[in-house]
Amino acid sequence: MLSAWKNYLTDLPPADFEKQIDYRNSKGEPWSSRVEDVLTHVLMRSAYHRGQVALGLGAAGLLPAYTDFIHGVRQGFVE
């Protein structure tokens, strides 16, 4: 999955970040957004869900995983 993202972002011409894309959300509603905004959403949404999972685990008395990106890079989990 990481290589797919890397390839996509490497091959994407800078002007394409501003392009509008049409899509349907999980409710089937039609939307149009800039590529740049969709990519920002994906990044922020993943952080939001990591926080939700950590909160839920903590509330259940469990120790959440250490998910800081820089830690993953330092440990060699991320290239």
C-alpha contacts under 8 A as a table, 3 or more apart, distances in Angstrom:
res1	aa1	res2	aa2	distance
1	M	4	A	5.11
1	M	5	W	6.49
2	L	5	W	5.28
2	L	6	K	6.15
3	S	6	K	4.91
3	S	7	N	5.94
4	A	7	N	5.19
4	A	8	Y	6.07
5	W	8	Y	5.07
5	W	9	L	6.08
6	K	9	L	5.34
6	K	10	T	5.94
7	N	10	T	5.12
7	N	11	D	5.96
8	Y	11	D	5.35
8	Y	12	L	6.02
9	L	12	L	5.16
10	T	13	P	7.99
12	L	16	D	6.40
12	L	17	F	7.61
13	P	16	D	5.43
13	P	17	F	7.47
14	P	17	F	5.77
14	P	18	E	7.98
15	A	18	E	5.82
15	A	19	K	7.20
16	D	19	K	5.00
16	D	35	V	7.15
17	F	34	R	6.75
17	F	35	V	5.00
17	F	36	E	4.83
18	E	34	R	5.49
18	E	35	V	6.15
18	E	36	E	6.27
19	K	34	R	5.33
19	K	35	V	5.96
20	Q	32	S	6.17
20	Q	33	S	5.18
20	Q	34	R	4.31
20	Q	35	V	6.30
21	I	32	S	5.41
21	I	33	S	5.55
21	I	34	R	6.13
21	I	35	V	6.60
22	D	30	P	7.18
22	D	31	W	5.76
22	D	32	S	4.38
22	D	33	S	6.79
23	Y	30	P	5.80
23	Y	31	W	5.49
23	Y	32	S	6.30
24	R	27	K	7.52
24	R	28	G	5.13
24	R	29	E	5.12
24	R	30	P	4.41
24	R	31	W	5.86
25	N	28	G	5.22
25	N	29	E	5.50
25	N	30	P	6.70
25	N	31	W	7.26
26	S	29	E	7.46
33	S	37	D	6.58
33	S	38	V	6.72
34	R	37	D	5.24
34	R	38	V	6.44
35	V	38	V	5.15
35	V	39	L	6.22
36	E	39	L	5.24
36	E	40	T	6.22
37	D	40	T	5.06
37	D	41	H	6.08
38	V	41	H	4.99
38	V	42	V	6.26
39	L	42	V	5.14
39	L	43	L	6.44
40	T	43	L	5.24
40	T	44	M	6.19
41	H	44	M	5.19
41	H	45	R	5.76
42	V	45	R	5.20
42	V	46	S	6.21
43	L	46	S	5.45
43	L	47	A	6.66
44	M	47	A	5.23
44	M	48	Y	6.29
45	R	48	Y	4.96
45	R	49	H	6.28
46	S	49	H	5.21
46	S	50	R	6.19
47	A	50	R	5.10
47	A	51	G	6.29
48	Y	51	G	5.21
48	Y	52	Q	6.38
49	H	52	Q	4.87
49	H	53	V	6.18
50	R	53	V	5.21
50	R	54	A	6.16
50	R	67	T	7.78
51	G	54	A	5.08
51	G	55	L	6.04
52	Q	55	L	5.14
52	Q	56	G	6.15
53	V	56	G	5.11
53	V	57	L	6.13
53	V	64	P	7.73
54	A	57	L	5.16
54	A	58	G	6.07
54	A	64	P	5.02
54	A	65	A	7.33
55	L	58	G	5.12
55	L	59	A	6.09
55	L	64	P	7.89
56	G	59	A	5.09
56	G	60	A	6.28
57	L	60	A	5.08
57	L	61	G	6.46
57	L	62	L	5.09
57	L	63	L	6.47
57	L	64	P	5.73
58	G	61	G	5.06
58	G	62	L	5.16
58	G	63	L	5.98
58	G	64	P	6.37
59	A	62	L	7.33
67	T	71	H	7.40
67	T	72	G	7.30
68	D	71	H	5.33
68	D	72	G	6.56
69	F	72	G	5.08
69	F	73	V	6.37
70	I	73	V	5.03
70	I	74	R	6.11
71	H	74	R	5.07
71	H	75	Q	6.08
72	G	75	Q	5.18
72	G	76	G	6.18
72	G	77	F	4.92
72	G	78	V	5.59
73	V	76	G	5.13
73	V	77	F	5.78
73	V	78	V	4.74
73	V	79	E	6.39
74	R	77	F	7.63
75	Q	78	V	7.78
76	G	79	E	6.60
